[in-house]
Amino acid sequence: MKRESFVELLIKKIVTKINISSFVMGLVSLVLLSSSNVVFAHAALTKAEPARRAVLTISPKQVRLWFNEEIEADYASLSLYDANGKALTEKKPLVHPDDAKSIYLELPELAGGQYTVKFRVLSVDGHVVDSEYNFTVKNK
């Protein structure tokens, strides 16, 4: 039986350590990449009432927005503007009691015309979502 030299034993140990390190690094990378949808996720608007570009025959009683994840209620803003850019209420939006992923704003009676909903929310992952959309109430 052949006896291994000191250099051959040293090389085997180094190669073994490198292989273990490579395996561990590969495993860590795999875990991080497979969970990246959670790490990089942001709140996104999934539903709105009234809907974007909706044409309504009656005035809505509220604007309600749904998101794909919980939002920080203390940092949410939701406003409604008329065609002239005038804010129609100074009320603060509320988190819906049945759904922590949803906020709503009670509205006054709206006349016929185009309205703009503007919202800004902070998702629980710390990212801000800021957007707007329009809907129309038909004249009676």
C-alpha positions as CSV (number, residue, x, y, z in Angstrom):
1,M,0.0,0.0,0.0
2,K,1.3,3.4,-1.0
3,R,1.9,5.9,1.7
4,E,0.7,9.5,1.0
5,S,3.1,12.3,1.4
6,F,2.5,15.3,3.6
7,V,1.8,17.5,0.6
8,E,-0.8,15.1,-0.8
9,L,-2.6,15.0,2.6
10,L,-2.5,18.8,2.9
11,I,-4.0,19.1,-0.6
12,K,-6.8,16.6,0.2
13,K,-7.7,18.6,3.3
14,I,-7.7,21.9,1.4
15,V,-9.9,20.4,-1.4
16,T,-12.3,18.9,1.2
17,K,-12.6,22.3,3.0
18,I,-13.2,24.1,-0.3
19,N,-15.8,21.6,-1.3
20,I,-17.7,22.0,2.0
21,S,-17.4,25.8,1.8
22,S,-18.7,25.7,-1.8
23,F,-21.6,23.5,-0.8
24,V,-22.5,25.7,2.2
25,M,-22.3,28.9,0.0
26,G,-24.4,27.3,-2.7
27,L,-27.0,26.2,-0.1
28,V,-27.2,29.7,1.4
29,S,-27.5,31.2,-2.1
30,L,-30.3,28.8,-2.9
31,V,-32.3,29.7,0.3
32,L,-31.8,33.4,-0.3
33,L,-32.9,33.2,-3.9
34,S,-35.9,31.0,-3.2
35,S,-37.2,33.4,-0.6
36,S,-36.4,36.6,-2.6
37,N,-40.1,37.2,-3.4
38,V,-40.6,37.8,0.3
39,V,-37.5,39.9,0.8
40,F,-38.2,42.1,-2.2
41,A,-42.0,42.2,-2.0
42,H,-43.8,45.5,-1.7
43,A,-47.5,46.3,-1.1
44,A,-49.4,46.5,-4.4
45,L,-52.9,47.7,-5.0
46,T,-55.0,44.6,-5.8
47,K,-58.5,46.0,-5.9
48,A,-60.2,49.4,-5.7
49,E,-63.9,50.5,-5.2
50,P,-64.8,52.5,-7.2
51,A,-62.5,50.8,-9.7
52,R,-60.0,52.6,-11.9
53,R,-61.8,54.3,-14.8
54,A,-65.2,53.3,-13.5
55,V,-68.3,55.2,-14.7
56,L,-70.9,55.2,-11.9
57,T,-74.6,56.1,-12.0
58,I,-74.7,56.9,-8.3
59,S,-72.3,58.6,-5.9
60,P,-70.1,56.1,-4.0
61,K,-70.4,56.2,-0.2
62,Q,-66.7,55.4,0.2
63,V,-63.4,54.7,-1.6
64,R,-61.9,51.4,-0.5
65,L,-58.5,50.0,-1.5
66,W,-57.1,46.5,-1.0
67,F,-53.4,45.7,-1.0
68,N,-51.6,42.4,-1.2
69,E,-50.0,42.8,2.2
70,E,-50.7,44.7,5.5
71,I,-49.9,48.4,5.5
72,E,-49.0,50.8,8.3
73,A,-52.3,52.5,9.1
74,D,-50.7,55.5,10.8
75,Y,-48.9,56.4,7.6
76,A,-51.7,55.9,5.1
77,S,-53.2,58.7,3.2
78,L,-56.2,58.5,0.9
79,S,-57.7,61.6,-0.8
80,L,-60.4,62.4,-3.3
81,Y,-60.2,65.4,-5.7
82,D,-62.7,66.9,-8.1
83,A,-61.9,67.8,-11.7
84,N,-60.5,71.2,-10.5
85,G,-58.1,69.6,-8.1
86,K,-60.0,70.5,-4.9
87,A,-59.8,68.0,-2.1
88,L,-63.4,66.9,-1.2
89,T,-62.8,65.7,2.3
90,E,-60.3,66.2,5.1
91,K,-61.2,62.9,6.8
92,K,-58.4,60.4,7.5
93,P,-58.5,56.9,5.9
94,L,-59.2,54.0,8.2
95,V,-58.0,50.4,8.1
96,H,-61.0,48.2,7.5
97,P,-61.9,46.4,10.7
98,D,-62.3,43.1,8.8
99,D,-59.1,43.3,6.7
100,A,-55.7,44.8,7.8
101,K,-54.8,44.9,4.1
102,S,-57.6,47.4,3.2
103,I,-58.2,51.1,3.9
104,Y,-61.2,53.2,3.2
105,L,-62.4,56.8,3.1
106,E,-65.9,57.9,3.8
107,L,-67.2,60.3,1.1
108,P,-69.7,63.1,0.9
109,E,-72.4,63.0,-1.8
110,L,-70.7,63.5,-5.1
111,A,-72.2,65.4,-8.1
112,G,-71.6,64.3,-11.6
113,G,-68.0,64.6,-12.8
114,Q,-64.6,63.1,-12.9
115,Y,-62.8,62.4,-9.6
116,T,-59.2,61.5,-8.8
117,V,-58.3,59.1,-6.0
118,K,-54.8,59.6,-4.6
119,F,-53.2,57.3,-2.1
120,R,-49.9,56.8,-0.4
121,V,-49.3,53.9,1.9
122,L,-46.3,52.4,3.8
123,S,-46.1,48.6,3.6
124,V,-45.0,46.7,6.6
125,D,-41.7,46.0,4.8
126,G,-41.0,49.7,4.8
127,H,-41.6,50.6,1.2
128,V,-43.9,53.4,0.1
129,V,-46.6,52.9,-2.5
130,D,-47.8,56.2,-4.1
131,S,-50.4,56.3,-6.9
132,E,-53.6,57.7,-8.2
133,Y,-56.5,56.9,-10.5
134,N,-59.7,58.4,-11.8
135,F,-63.4,57.4,-11.9
136,T,-66.5,59.3,-13.1
137,V,-69.9,59.8,-11.6
138,K,-72.5,60.4,-14.4
139,N,-74.8,63.4,-14.2
140,K,-78.3,62.6,-12.9
